[in-house]
Amino acid sequence: MEFQAGILHDGSAMESLEKQLICPICLEMFSKPVVILPCQHNLCRKCANDVFQAANPYWQSRGTLISGGRFRCPSCRHEVLLDRHGVYGLQRNLLVENIIDIYKQECSSRPLKKGEHPMCKEHEDERINIYCVTCEVPTCSMCKVFGAHKDCEVAPLESVFQGQKTELNNCISMLVAGNDRIQTIISQLEDSCQSTEENGEAAKRELCARFDALAALLEEKKAELLQRIGREQADKTAFIQSLICQYKEQLEKSSRLVETAIQAAEETGGAAFLMVRPPDPPQIVEASKGARLDKIEQGYESMDAFSVSLEHLSEAVHALDFDPAEEDEEYFDGEEEEEVEE
């Protein structure tokens, strides 16, 4: 205990200790009772309740049907979840309260130094103990009676201090609540950004799958049409080749008859001529009918019947677009109705 008292009598140690006992909300020394948050930071119960009420405006009091609420620690932004008891469900920090009691007792027993209280610059022996409302500056009684503030409106320093301190605490609570709401909005926006990325990737995959299916369908249709063209091409080619063979056979027969007929025609004697046995006229007549074989019609070799027009498909591909959302359709319908009414 003597060691602790020695520490408290050290001025720098007292200042360091005082900084550790300041509430981050009201910027004053913790007031009883002090509550400890799950993140191990401390707050005045009143300050914690102000922040909680600002972050949960619909939470009324203990005993209501509302299950609880949440707020963020002003020191580390850790989210604090509370049950239906609200701030009163938090654990009190009795150790900090005892330290504050000891600190206040030690401060009250210390002799007051001249430099510890602000002194008036005009009257060095006068303490600043009043507030000039007109000039909005603290001053001393002598300045009000004889000095620059004798015609100004003044007020007790403590009352002005308490009023402005209360207003500042309320503003801090509003800022903390506002920061909590902003943090909530940021979290929502981050979630929306992540959902947008995921939905965009899913939409890309679906679009690629649809186009791949369309490409596969086109490839299948192309193979089918090529097969039909190939069958027609083979049939026509086979028919023409058969005609070529028939005409070659007829030409060969006709050429042999011509050769035999020429040999017979060259004979001058009757006996020799008849011995050559020239072709009979019926054979010559039959051979001359070679031009009567089957022929192909004009344009038989054409494959124009298998031409495919893809202009309508090209137009359809160029016209491909995403389906309009229902909200957009309703919006446009509303605009059209307004134009009709006008």
Secondary structure, DSSP 8 states (H G I E B T S, - for coil): -HHHHHHHHSHHHHHHHHHHTB-TTTSSB--SSEEE-TTS-EEEHHHHHHHHHHH-TT---TTSS---EEEE-TTT--EEEE-TTGGGGSEE-HHHHHHHHHHHHHHHHS---GGGS-B-SSSTTSB--EEETTTTEEE-HHHHHTSTTTTS-EEEHHHHHHHHHHHHHHHHHHHHHHHHHHHHHHHHHHHHHHHHHHHHHHHHHHHHHHHHHHHHHHHHHHHHHHHHHHHHHHHHHHHHHHHHHHHHHHHHHHHHHHHHHHHHHH--SHHHHHHH----HHHHHHHHGGGGS----TTTT--GGG----HHHHHHHHT------HHHHHHHHHHHHHHHH-
